[in-house]
């Protein structure tokens, strides 16, 4: 999750080159909605985002037992 579109694009390109499936979100709330549909194997997180910042998102992740295991 990264609110800066240029940085998100760069990270997606770098990770996509490794043949990994990459999903992106512009804030923590959008990320939680995405996780509900398709839980990821790993989360890269910007702690300072609008709408729901990374700290709030981590708190939400900890409320769900299955999501606590996502590195």
PyMOL commands that set and color helices and strands:
alter all, ss='L'
color gray80, all
select helices_A, chain A and resi 5-16+28-37+54-62+65-68
alter helices_A, ss='H'
color red, helices_A
deselect
rebuild
show_as cartoon
